[in-house]
Amino acid sequence: MRQLYLNQAALSARATTVIRDADNQSRYLLVGKWGLRADVLTVYLIDGSLEAEVRQESLGLLPRFRLIYHRQTVGRVNKTFGLIREVLFIRGLNWVVMGTLTTGGFRIYHGRALIATIQRVDQRDQTLVLTVDQPDHEALVVCLAAILDRWAKRPQHSLSPLKHRGWTPGLSGEVAPFQTHHD
């Protein structure tokens, strides 16, 4: 399994991101931006040849993305609502992504086989470590890391109807209005 290093701050800056290996050698370039429907992030080998893409197909609370590898669609992923852990299924690849957006730690499986892990170097660091089982999966795992990083940075919307109406449960279980403090 090879380790790749990805700078999270560069992902947010809408700049070209260089993905390096454990020997600090540049391996991939991640180019593109998020925001509008049909936006694309593209992964190139360092020599400039196209390796993979992730295309945003829809917007909203549950956006959908298409994974493209060597110019062919190989999978689709969309956000689901998770309570404690995120569990995503990549249709087409039959990969399952399990982890938490708050810690940034994820494991990607195909059946019982571990395909990759995505984790932060430490909680204060802006570097992600991608540990990938084989070179053919690396560019797709980079795409998934970019999607997961985007979801981790977007504010989570509450679906609770009580919060939208200005109400929250009181200490004894009854519903009480929000208290606002004016200075």
Backbone torsions as a table, in degrees:
resi	resn	phi	psi	omega
1	MET	NA	131.7	-179.9
2	ARG	-100.4	144.4	176.7
3	GLN	-101.1	135.0	175.5
4	LEU	-121.1	148.1	-177.1
5	TYR	-119.4	131.1	-174.6
6	LEU	-129.9	129.1	-179.9
7	ASN	-86.0	118.3	-178.3
8	GLN	-66.8	-34.9	-179.2
9	ALA	-62.7	-36.8	178.5
10	ALA	-67.8	-31.0	177.0
11	LEU	-62.4	-39.8	-177.7
12	SER	-77.8	-21.4	-175.1
13	ALA	-81.7	-1.4	-178.1
14	ARG	57.0	35.1	179.4
15	ALA	-111.6	172.1	173.8
16	THR	-70.2	129.6	-178.5
17	THR	-109.4	130.4	177.8
18	VAL	-95.8	129.0	176.7
19	ILE	-103.6	125.8	-175.3
20	ARG	-114.2	159.5	176.1
21	ASP	-94.8	-175.9	-177.1
22	ALA	-64.8	-22.0	177.6
23	ASP	-90.7	11.4	-179.7
24	ASN	65.1	24.0	176.3
25	GLN	-89.9	133.5	177.6
26	SER	-67.5	128.1	-178.7
27	ARG	-115.6	-40.1	-176.5
28	TYR	-138.4	158.1	170.5
29	LEU	-119.3	133.1	176.2
30	LEU	-110.5	118.5	-173.7
31	VAL	-127.5	141.7	175.4
32	GLY	135.9	-169.8	-179.4
33	LYS	-152.3	163.4	175.8
34	TRP	-109.5	167.5	168.9
35	GLY	138.2	-46.6	-178.0
36	LEU	-114.4	158.1	176.0
37	ARG	-60.0	140.3	-179.2
38	ALA	78.1	8.4	173.0
39	ASP	-70.3	152.1	-172.6
40	VAL	-133.6	138.6	165.0
41	LEU	-108.8	133.4	-176.4
42	THR	-121.4	137.0	177.0
43	VAL	-108.0	122.1	177.4
44	TYR	-112.2	147.6	166.5
45	LEU	-67.1	159.8	-176.3
46	ILE	-62.6	-21.8	177.4
47	ASP	-81.4	-2.5	175.7
48	GLY	100.5	-2.9	179.9
49	SER	-81.0	140.5	-178.1
50	LEU	-68.0	130.2	-179.8
51	GLU	-111.4	-52.5	-176.3
52	ALA	-154.5	161.7	177.0
53	GLU	-141.1	154.3	168.8
54	VAL	-128.0	121.9	-177.9
55	ARG	-109.5	131.3	177.2
56	GLN	-81.6	121.3	-176.8
57	GLU	-98.9	-23.4	179.5
58	SER	-150.8	160.9	178.9
59	LEU	-108.7	-175.4	174.8
60	GLY	104.3	-167.1	-178.2
61	LEU	-66.7	-31.8	-178.2
62	LEU	-122.3	70.8	-177.5
63	PRO	-66.6	153.4	178.3
64	ARG	-114.7	145.9	179.7
65	PHE	-133.2	149.2	176.9
66	ARG	-113.4	130.8	177.6
67	LEU	-97.8	128.5	-178.2
68	ILE	-122.7	129.9	-179.5
69	TYR	-127.3	122.8	-176.4
70	HIS	50.8	48.1	175.0
71	ARG	66.8	15.8	176.2
72	GLN	-125.9	135.2	177.3
73	THR	-66.8	124.6	-179.1
74	VAL	-115.8	-15.7	-178.5
75	GLY	-167.7	165.1	176.6
76	ARG	-135.8	143.5	-179.9
77	VAL	-138.9	142.7	172.1
78	ASN	-140.6	152.3	-177.1
79	LYS	-71.0	141.4	174.1
80	THR	-121.8	165.4	176.5
81	PHE	-89.4	119.7	176.3
82	GLY	-113.4	143.9	179.6
83	LEU	-84.0	-56.0	-178.6
84	ILE	-109.7	-44.9	-178.0
85	ARG	-121.1	148.8	172.1
86	GLU	-87.5	132.1	172.9
87	VAL	-128.5	116.3	-179.5
88	LEU	-118.5	143.8	175.5
89	PHE	-114.2	127.1	178.5
90	ILE	-95.0	100.6	179.5
91	ARG	-66.3	138.8	-179.0
92	GLY	100.9	-46.4	176.7
93	LEU	-91.4	-18.9	-174.9
94	ASN	57.5	42.0	175.1
95	TRP	-100.1	146.3	174.4
96	VAL	-117.5	128.0	178.8
97	VAL	-107.5	124.4	180.0
98	MET	-127.6	136.9	177.9
99	GLY	166.5	-164.4	180.0
100	THR	-130.6	137.6	179.2
101	LEU	-70.7	-30.2	-177.1
102	THR	-69.1	-38.4	179.6
103	THR	-92.4	-18.3	-179.7
104	GLY	77.2	13.6	180.0
105	GLY	-99.2	126.9	-178.7
106	PHE	-139.4	152.9	172.2
107	ARG	-127.0	138.5	-179.3
108	ILE	-116.2	125.9	-177.1
109	TYR	-121.3	151.1	165.5
110	HIS	-123.1	103.4	-170.0
111	GLY	65.7	-125.1	177.0
112	ARG	-97.0	-6.5	-178.3
113	ALA	-79.7	130.0	177.3
114	LEU	-79.8	119.9	179.0
115	ILE	-86.6	-46.3	-174.5
116	ALA	-163.4	162.2	168.7
117	THR	-126.3	148.5	175.6
118	ILE	-127.9	125.0	179.0
119	GLN	-153.9	157.9	174.9
120	ARG	-78.2	149.4	176.2
121	VAL	-60.1	-49.1	167.8
122	ASP	-153.9	171.1	-172.4
123	GLN	-64.5	-26.0	-179.4
124	ARG	-89.7	-16.0	-174.7
125	ASP	-85.4	152.3	179.1
126	GLN	-99.7	17.7	-176.6
127	THR	-107.6	132.0	174.2
128	LEU	-99.2	141.2	173.9
129	VAL	-108.3	122.6	176.7
130	LEU	-107.5	116.8	177.2
131	THR	-106.1	115.0	-169.8
132	VAL	-120.7	139.1	-174.6
133	ASP	-69.8	-35.3	-178.7
134	GLN	-149.3	153.1	-176.4
135	PRO	-57.4	-32.6	-179.7
136	ASP	-64.6	-21.2	-178.6
137	HIS	-94.6	-13.4	-170.9
138	GLU	-59.3	-49.3	-177.1
139	ALA	-63.8	-37.3	177.8
140	LEU	-68.4	-36.4	177.5
141	VAL	-68.0	-35.6	174.4
142	VAL	-61.2	-43.4	177.2
143	CYS	-60.6	-45.3	178.8
144	LEU	-63.9	-39.1	178.2
145	ALA	-61.7	-38.9	178.8
146	ALA	-66.3	-41.5	177.6
147	ILE	-63.3	-47.8	-178.2
148	LEU	-64.3	-37.5	177.3
149	ASP	-64.0	-40.4	178.2
150	ARG	-62.7	-45.1	179.3
151	TRP	-65.8	-33.3	179.7
152	ALA	-68.4	-31.0	-176.5
153	LYS	-89.3	-18.0	178.6
154	ARG	-77.8	141.1	177.0
155	PRO	-63.6	137.1	178.7
156	GLN	-82.1	129.0	-179.1
157	HIS	-88.7	137.1	177.6
158	SER	-83.0	135.9	176.3
159	LEU	-100.4	6.5	-178.8
160	SER	-73.0	122.3	179.9
161	PRO	-66.3	-26.8	178.9
162	LEU	-66.8	-39.6	-179.3
163	LYS	-68.1	-33.7	179.9
164	HIS	-72.3	-22.1	-179.8
165	ARG	-97.6	3.0	177.9
166	GLY	87.1	17.3	-178.5
167	TRP	-115.9	147.7	176.6
168	THR	-143.0	149.6	179.5
169	PRO	-61.7	137.5	175.5
170	GLY	-79.2	179.2	-177.0
171	LEU	-66.1	-33.9	-177.4
172	SER	-90.5	5.2	177.7
173	GLY	103.1	-17.9	178.7
174	GLU	-76.9	165.0	-179.0
175	VAL	-91.7	129.1	-179.3
176	ALA	-130.1	151.6	180.0
177	PRO	-71.1	157.8	174.5
178	PHE	-63.2	143.6	173.0
179	GLN	-99.6	124.2	176.6
180	THR	-107.4	141.9	179.6
181	HIS	-111.7	124.9	178.1
182	HIS	-108.5	129.2	178.9
183	ASP	-98.0	NA	NA
